[in-house]
Amino acid sequence: MRIVQGCLVGASAVWLMAAAAGPLAAQSGCTTTCVQTQSAGLAAITYAAFGNGGLQIWFQTQGSTSVFGEYSAAYVVSDDNAKHECYSLSVAPSVPGLFWITCGRAASDSVQYKLFWPANSAVDISPFFPGQPPFIGQSGPVNGASFSPGIVPGSWVTIMGANLASSTDTWDKTIVNGQLPAILDGVSVNVGGGSAFVYYVSPGQINAQVPDVSLGPVLVTVTNANGTSAAFTATVQQFAPAFFLWSGKYAVATHQDFSLAASAGLFSGVTTVPAKPGDVTILWGTGFGPTNPAVLAGIQVPADTTHSTTTPVTVTVGNTDAQVYGTALAPGYAGLYQVAIQIPSSTPDGDIPIKASIGGVQSPDSVFITVQH
């Protein structure tokens, strides 16, 4: 596997431009100085970094981001009493409720800041310098596809924060005889006393496969050359189904020949063809739980047999149940599930909601597949 534009890509391009690596991996901040922050009224500040000529401050909120239309009136004041205006706001394309503003910055990275947001009290931002231990952001360890709380043994977890690694790398050159690395460039993740298998590291984000640990609350830490982070409590669940996403809303899907099933023109320079009613379509996700035969975390899925989920999966396209031909781990990968369905013949044209369910747990809302006759 490899990284393209901060995204996981498989040999068949099934994860092409999917959001598995998330937005923090794609931005250039946090290579020198990061900041650990407090709560900010309307939203929680999860991360901040100096990059792209300014101070980027990341927020996460469960509510609508429309209330942040007054961002142009926001500003920061550095501890030398200089005022720096905030001049842009961006919404993360992959993580619901995650966005960031970019503000001016002082000439020195060693100063502290206070953020003034309209209708909110000031929020202190304290520098988080290189050499300090890694810091796990407020969102904590989350599902690697949906970025929602709840992680599953053998499936993908994403950790966002600061000082997580000193460089950006993947496990591509460290897989030996199908065995996945528990340490990548000196970075390791401990989940409930077990070592996660680290696929991707960067200063602001880690992607890893959850080890085979018991269900329930567990402590998660990140360790690198600078020490170990404070422990963050996460909940390990048997199921937390989620599809990887394109453009933050479309389920990653392919046709049977592994060509991309998406609206024409979704990706510049890439041929995409929407699914049609009656088509057999493969959806790609994580968090669908145990399989038979079982596959231990930490190895690439063997290709000599089909590793189907032990619990049946149902899928609805719009309000109609789709025929599900099967759900199994993708051979040669780790924690990646293929869900083969037939698009119902009655499905209209357009962006149609799609949802999976397994063991009484549903995948997140507001996920779509484009259908075109």
Beta strands, then each sheet from edge to edge (+ up, - down):
strand 1: 2-4
strand 2: 7-9
strand 3: 34-37
strand 4: 39-40
strand 5: 43-51
strand 6: 54-60
strand 7: 75-78
strand 8: 83-91
strand 9: 98-103
strand 10: 113-116
strand 11: 123-128
strand 12: 135-136
strand 13: 142-143
strand 14: 156-162
strand 15: 169-170
strand 16: 183-184
strand 17: 187-191
strand 18: 194-195
strand 19: 197-201
strand 20: 205-209
strand 21: 216-224
strand 22: 227-228
strand 23: 232-236
strand 24: 242-243
strand 25: 245-246
strand 26: 250-251
strand 27: 253-254
strand 28: 280-286
strand 29: 291-292
strand 30: 308-309
strand 31: 313-317
strand 32: 320-321
strand 33: 323-329
strand 34: 337-342
strand 35: 350-358
strand 36: 361-362
strand 37: 368-371
sheet 1: 1+ 2-
sheet 2: 4+ 5- 3+ 11- 10+ 7- 8+ 9- 6+
sheet 3: 12+ 14- 13+
sheet 4: 12+ 14- 20+ 19- 15+
sheet 5: 16+ 17- 18+
sheet 6: 16+ 17- 21+ 22-
sheet 7: 16+ 17- 21+ 23-
sheet 8: 24+ 28- 27+
sheet 9: 24+ 28- 34+ 33-
sheet 10: 25+ 26-
sheet 11: 29+ 30-
sheet 12: 32+ 31- 35+ 36-
sheet 13: 32+ 31- 35+ 37-
end
